[in-house]
Amino acid sequence: MAVDRDHVLRTAAALLTRKSTATMDEVAKAAGISRATLHRHFAGRDALVRALESLGIAECEAALDASRLDEGPAGDAVRRLVGEIEPAAGLLAFLYTENQLFEGEEQNTGWARIDDRITALFRRGQRTGEFRIDLTPAWLTEALFGLLASGAWMVQSGKGAPKDFTHMTAELLLGGALRREES
């Protein structure tokens, strides 16, 4: 029987997001395969995490493409981005906790591409006067990632309703990012 790699990765992501210390045995069990089969596809936890990273990058890039970041007001583009990335938010929440993915010589260039595209969106919003200029685009990008991860954890823990994810995440970020008229 052929192993559905996508199913294994998504199952692993869901499990590891809820329980970051899960063993490879637990991942295999959750995916409905033996540990030996899992090991044939992913030599160890690091290989599994790197495969999850590749999936996360692909999903983020697809969400960025679907969001049409250059169209309309920047705030609307942020809202579209949050909505498009919502299905991958749980995976991103797990990856967000894997610090080794974002540091050192082994860093995947995909994260830099994603950061660059989101940072450009916030920079555009600043140029058009939508977003505050006292918050750097890099800071806003990291804040977005943090809110996406927190929102995913809220939904997964049952503390937040899935239907509220997009609105709550985007509006919390934008409520702090929008330029206010001075009185």
MILUM-924924 format. One record per residue (C-alpha): residue number from 1; chain; x, y negated, z negated. Coordinates in nm, 4 decimals, always signed. Example, Ala and Ser with C-alpha at 12.3 -4.5 7.8 and 13.67 -1.06 7.14 Angstrom:
residues 2
PT   fimi   numar         px         py         pz
PT      1       A    +1.2300    +0.4500    -0.7800
PT      2       A    +1.3670    +0.1060    -0.7140
end
This chain:
residues 183
PT   fimi   numar         px         py         pz
PT      1       A    +0.0000    +0.0000    +0.0000
PT      2       A    +0.1374    -0.3407    +0.0976
PT      3       A    +0.1839    -0.5954    -0.1753
PT      4       A    +0.0057    -0.9274    -0.1236
PT      5       A    +0.2924    -1.1638    -0.2112
PT      6       A    +0.0622    -1.4670    -0.2278
PT      7       A    -0.1643    -1.2858    -0.4757
PT      8       A    +0.1355    -1.1890    -0.6899
PT      9       A    +0.2683    -1.5455    -0.6895
PT     10       A    -0.0679    -1.7026    -0.7729
PT     11       A    -0.1298    -1.4475    -1.0477
PT     12       A    +0.2186    -1.5101    -1.1883
PT     13       A    +0.1626    -1.8851    -1.1749
PT     14       A    -0.1681    -1.8579    -1.3605
PT     15       A    -0.0180    -1.6324    -1.6274
PT     16       A    +0.3028    -1.8312    -1.6705
PT     17       A    +0.1106    -2.1565    -1.6926
PT     18       A    -0.0893    -2.0155    -1.9839
PT     19       A    +0.2022    -1.8241    -2.1353
PT     20       A    +0.5406    -1.9519    -2.0202
PT     21       A    +0.7211    -1.6749    -2.2131
PT     22       A    +0.5385    -1.3930    -2.0328
PT     23       A    +0.7634    -1.1025    -1.9430
PT     24       A    +0.8041    -0.9529    -1.5985
PT     25       A    +0.6082    -0.6522    -1.7290
PT     26       A    +0.3188    -0.8840    -1.8162
PT     27       A    +0.3390    -1.0515    -1.4748
PT     28       A    +0.3323    -0.7137    -1.3009
PT     29       A    +0.0364    -0.5968    -1.5094
PT     30       A    -0.1572    -0.9175    -1.4394
PT     31       A    -0.0889    -0.8788    -1.0659
PT     32       A    -0.1994    -0.5133    -1.0708
PT     33       A    +0.1365    -0.3752    -0.9617
PT     34       A    +0.4161    -0.1846    -1.1312
PT     35       A    +0.7195    -0.3579    -1.2741
PT     36       A    +0.9331    -0.1719    -1.0187
PT     37       A    +0.7244    -0.3111    -0.7336
PT     38       A    +0.7481    -0.6604    -0.8791
PT     39       A    +1.1241    -0.6182    -0.9144
PT     40       A    +1.1549    -0.5097    -0.5492
PT     41       A    +1.0005    -0.8418    -0.4460
PT     42       A    +1.1567    -1.0609    -0.7157
PT     43       A    +1.4878    -0.9398    -0.8606
PT     44       A    +1.4177    -1.1136    -1.1903
PT     45       A    +1.2448    -1.4034    -1.3576
PT     46       A    +1.4698    -1.6595    -1.1890
PT     47       A    +1.3849    -1.5221    -0.8437
PT     48       A    +1.0145    -1.5293    -0.9335
PT     49       A    +1.0355    -1.8881    -1.0578
PT     50       A    +1.2228    -1.9915    -0.7420
PT     51       A    +0.9506    -1.8292    -0.5289
PT     52       A    +0.6883    -2.0150    -0.7333
PT     53       A    +0.8853    -2.3333    -0.6766
PT     54       A    +0.8765    -2.2792    -0.2997
PT     55       A    +0.5014    -2.2199    -0.3160
PT     56       A    +0.4567    -2.5336    -0.5283
PT     57       A    +0.6568    -2.7455    -0.2859
PT     58       A    +0.4611    -2.6101    +0.0108
PT     59       A    +0.1304    -2.6803    -0.1626
PT     60       A    +0.2374    -3.0313    -0.2626
PT     61       A    +0.3520    -3.1122    +0.0885
PT     62       A    +0.0255    -2.9815    +0.2322
PT     63       A    -0.1690    -3.1961    -0.0178
PT     64       A    +0.0413    -3.4995    +0.0748
PT     65       A    -0.0309    -3.4416    +0.4436
PT     66       A    -0.4033    -3.3955    +0.3836
PT     67       A    -0.4184    -3.7091    +0.1665
PT     68       A    -0.3405    -3.9477    +0.4526
PT     69       A    -0.1231    -4.1598    +0.2219
PT     70       A    -0.0774    -4.4378    +0.4789
PT     71       A    -0.4507    -4.4938    +0.5335
PT     72       A    -0.6578    -4.7523    +0.3512
PT     73       A    -0.5911    -4.9003    +0.0108
PT     74       A    -0.3127    -4.7344    -0.1891
PT     75       A    -0.5488    -4.6680    -0.4816
PT     76       A    -0.7794    -4.4706    -0.2549
PT     77       A    -0.4791    -4.2748    -0.1259
PT     78       A    -0.3837    -4.1866    -0.4855
PT     79       A    -0.7380    -4.0626    -0.5479
PT     80       A    -0.7274    -3.8518    -0.2305
PT     81       A    -0.3879    -3.7113    -0.3316
PT     82       A    -0.5102    -3.6069    -0.6762
PT     83       A    -0.8129    -3.4397    -0.5210
PT     84       A    -0.6025    -3.2556    -0.2636
PT     85       A    -0.3418    -3.1418    -0.5140
PT     86       A    -0.5954    -3.0232    -0.7727
PT     87       A    -0.5963    -2.6583    -0.6556
PT     88       A    -0.2189    -2.6426    -0.7123
PT     89       A    -0.2201    -2.8345    -1.0412
PT     90       A    -0.1873    -2.5224    -1.2571
PT     91       A    +0.1176    -2.4116    -1.0630
PT     92       A    +0.2630    -2.7613    -1.0891
PT     93       A    +0.1991    -2.7613    -1.4643
PT     94       A    +0.4118    -2.4490    -1.4981
PT     95       A    +0.6840    -2.5791    -1.2660
PT     96       A    +0.6877    -2.9119    -1.4521
PT     97       A    +0.8069    -2.7241    -1.7625
PT     98       A    +1.0896    -2.5516    -1.5747
PT     99       A    +1.3506    -2.8245    -1.6194
PT    100       A    +1.6230    -2.6315    -1.4390
PT    101       A    +1.4280    -2.6791    -1.1162
PT    102       A    +1.4807    -3.0543    -1.1266
PT    103       A    +1.8430    -3.0765    -1.2348
PT    104       A    +2.1852    -2.9873    -1.1075
PT    105       A    +2.3288    -2.8728    -0.7797
PT    106       A    +2.0647    -2.6047    -0.7234
PT    107       A    +1.7779    -2.8564    -0.7031
PT    108       A    +1.5460    -2.7874    -0.4114
PT    109       A    +1.5419    -3.0800    -0.1681
PT    110       A    +1.1669    -3.0317    -0.1342
PT    111       A    +1.1132    -3.2102    -0.4664
PT    112       A    +1.3069    -3.5116    -0.3369
PT    113       A    +1.0885    -3.5219    -0.0230
PT    114       A    +0.7747    -3.5114    -0.2372
PT    115       A    +0.9062    -3.7790    -0.4747
PT    116       A    +1.0007    -4.0002    -0.1795
PT    117       A    +0.6551    -3.9790    -0.0247
PT    118       A    +0.4708    -4.0516    -0.3488
PT    119       A    +0.7132    -4.3279    -0.4434
PT    120       A    +0.6550    -4.4865    -0.1011
PT    121       A    +0.2813    -4.4843    -0.1715
PT    122       A    +0.3286    -4.6700    -0.5001
PT    123       A    +0.5727    -4.9120    -0.3345
PT    124       A    +0.3115    -4.9814    -0.0650
PT    125       A    +0.0529    -5.0502    -0.3353
PT    126       A    +0.2896    -5.2959    -0.4978
PT    127       A    +0.3594    -5.4730    -0.1671
PT    128       A    -0.0136    -5.5134    -0.1020
PT    129       A    -0.0715    -5.6469    -0.4537
PT    130       A    -0.2792    -5.3481    -0.5722
PT    131       A    -0.0324    -5.2146    -0.8265
PT    132       A    +0.1627    -5.3843    -1.0993
PT    133       A    +0.5172    -5.4726    -1.0080
PT    134       A    +0.6529    -5.4367    -1.3613
PT    135       A    +0.6183    -5.0556    -1.3339
PT    136       A    +0.8686    -4.9046    -1.0939
PT    137       A    +0.7433    -4.6734    -0.8194
PT    138       A    +0.9637    -4.3971    -0.9639
PT    139       A    +0.7982    -4.4425    -1.3046
PT    140       A    +0.4521    -4.4255    -1.1501
PT    141       A    +0.5501    -4.1106    -0.9579
PT    142       A    +0.6648    -3.9365    -1.2763
PT    143       A    +0.3521    -4.0551    -1.4574
PT    144       A    +0.1407    -3.8981    -1.1832
PT    145       A    +0.3239    -3.5650    -1.2190
PT    146       A    +0.2789    -3.5766    -1.5959
PT    147       A    -0.0924    -3.6490    -1.5670
PT    148       A    -0.1401    -3.3718    -1.3111
PT    149       A    +0.0282    -3.1240    -1.5465
PT    150       A    -0.1668    -3.2487    -1.8482
PT    151       A    -0.4935    -3.2371    -1.6580
PT    152       A    -0.4250    -2.8792    -1.5482
PT    153       A    -0.3499    -2.7782    -1.9076
PT    154       A    -0.6715    -2.9475    -2.0251
PT    155       A    -0.8805    -2.7554    -1.7730
PT    156       A    -0.7025    -2.4227    -1.8330
PT    157       A    -0.7442    -2.4530    -2.2103
PT    158       A    -1.1137    -2.5293    -2.1745
PT    159       A    -1.0740    -2.8770    -2.3254
PT    160       A    -1.1629    -3.0446    -1.9967
PT    161       A    -1.4129    -2.9681    -1.7243
PT    162       A    -1.2683    -2.8759    -1.3829
PT    163       A    -1.5130    -3.1154    -1.2156
PT    164       A    -1.3556    -3.4049    -1.4092
PT    165       A    -0.9955    -3.3340    -1.3093
PT    166       A    -0.9680    -3.5645    -1.0080
PT    167       A    -1.1575    -3.8573    -1.1574
PT    168       A    -0.9942    -3.8449    -1.5001
PT    169       A    -0.6421    -3.8019    -1.3647
PT    170       A    -0.6606    -4.0670    -1.0933
PT    171       A    -0.8483    -4.3229    -1.2994
PT    172       A    -0.6209    -4.2896    -1.6015
PT    173       A    -0.3170    -4.3452    -1.3821
PT    174       A    -0.4715    -4.6244    -1.1795
PT    175       A    -0.6162    -4.7949    -1.4853
PT    176       A    -0.2599    -4.8459    -1.6017
PT    177       A    -0.1162    -4.9166    -1.2594
PT    178       A    -0.3639    -5.1686    -1.1228
PT    179       A    -0.2613    -5.5310    -1.1258
PT    180       A    -0.4892    -5.7414    -1.3405
PT    181       A    -0.5759    -6.0988    -1.2582
PT    182       A    -0.4046    -6.3317    -1.4989
PT    183       A    -0.6366    -6.5560    -1.7008
end
